[in-house]
Structures are given as structure tokens and as C-alpha cells.
Amino acid sequence: MKKFECKSLGMACDFKVEAENPEEVISKAEEHAATAHNLPRGEETRAKIRSQVKDAD
């Protein structure tokens, strides 16, 4: 399992996502980033998210 939290990018946001693989985490987090934070969809946003995808506890 992999996880991502918005707080890991310095956002004041409690969004968390877990999934079986990194690409699924990135996809869900990118959707959240676009709708909740008005960040553009694309490789730059995915790269920021990817840098903070961690192993789930």
C-alpha cells in the first residue's frame, strides 16, 4: 500500500489517500489538487505528488 497526504506538501488540508500502487495514489491526489486547490492537472503537479508518496503504515 502507498499513501499521500496534502500536509506533506505544506498545504493546510487534511486530505489523505491510500491505494495499492503509486499511480493510483497520484491519480486520486491529482484530482483532489485540481478540485480543492485549483492546481493545474499535468506532470508538474503529478511530480510534486509523486515526491511525497510514501509506504502506508
C-alpha positions in Angstrom: 0.0 0.0 0.0 1.0 3.6 -0.7 -0.2 6.9 0.7 -0.2 10.6 0.2 -1.2 13.5 2.5 -1.7 17.1 1.3 0.1 18.3 4.5 3.3 16.7 3.2 3.3 19.5 0.5 2.7 22.2 3.1 -1.0 22.5 2.5 -3.4 23.3 5.3 -5.5 20.4 4.3 -6.5 17.1 5.9 -6.8 15.1 2.6 -5.2 11.7 2.7 -5.4 8.9 0.2 -4.1 5.3 0.2 -4.1 2.8 -2.7 -2.4 -0.4 -3.8 0.1 1.3 -6.1 1.7 4.8 -6.5 0.0 5.6 -9.8 -3.5 5.2 -8.3 -2.5 7.4 -5.3 -1.1 10.0 -7.7 -4.3 10.0 -9.9 -6.6 10.4 -6.9 -4.4 13.1 -5.3 -4.2 15.0 -8.6 -8.0 15.0 -8.9 -8.2 16.4 -5.3 -5.5 19.0 -6.1 -7.3 20.2 -9.1 -10.8 20.4 -7.5 -9.9 21.5 -3.9 -6.8 23.6 -4.5 -7.2 24.8 -8.2 -3.8 23.3 -9.1 -3.3 22.5 -12.8 -3.5 18.9 -13.9 -0.3 17.8 -15.5 3.2 16.5 -15.0 4.3 19.3 -12.7 1.5 18.6 -10.2 2.0 14.8 -10.5 5.7 15.2 -9.9 5.1 17.2 -6.7 2.6 14.5 -5.5 4.9 11.6 -6.6 7.8 13.1 -4.5 5.6 12.7 -1.4 4.1 9.2 -2.0 5.1 7.0 0.9 4.6 3.5 2.1 1.4 3.2 4.1 1.9 2.2 7.7 
